[in-house]
C-alpha cells in the first residue's frame, strides 16, 4: 500500500483512501480531501492521472472544469472523472 505523506502523519489529520476505477492508488493524510489530494500528487502517486497540456487547454477552453482539478505544489491538472476519495475510517465493513 502506498502512503503519500513523505513527512508522515500530523496530529489532527485524517487518512483518505484515493482510488479510481482500477482500485486503490494510495492512502494520503490531510486536514481535508483537497489537502490529501495535494499530498498524493506531490508524492508522485497520481502521475498516471495528470492531464497532458493539450487536454488541459482543450478542457479549460471549453469549460469542462468538472473533469479535472488543480493540485500539488506544481499546480498540475489532474483527471478526476473516475477518481474517488473516502475517509479511511468510513470504509465499509465486509459482509458477514
C-alpha angles and dihedrals in degrees: 000000000000117000110201103200109089091185093052132234120329125205111273097021122123130217118245127193110220116197144152136201092295097051142270118352099184149312113258131184125218146136088254140001095272093052090050090051090049090053092048092051093046090050091055097242093118097051091115089058097052113115123233116248090248093053092047092051092048095046093043094049092048093048095244091145094146091071097065145020133205115243146155133044089290092052093235124181109243127192112244103172094107099020121123128190122185136169108257089224090059098054115128121261115236114262116263 
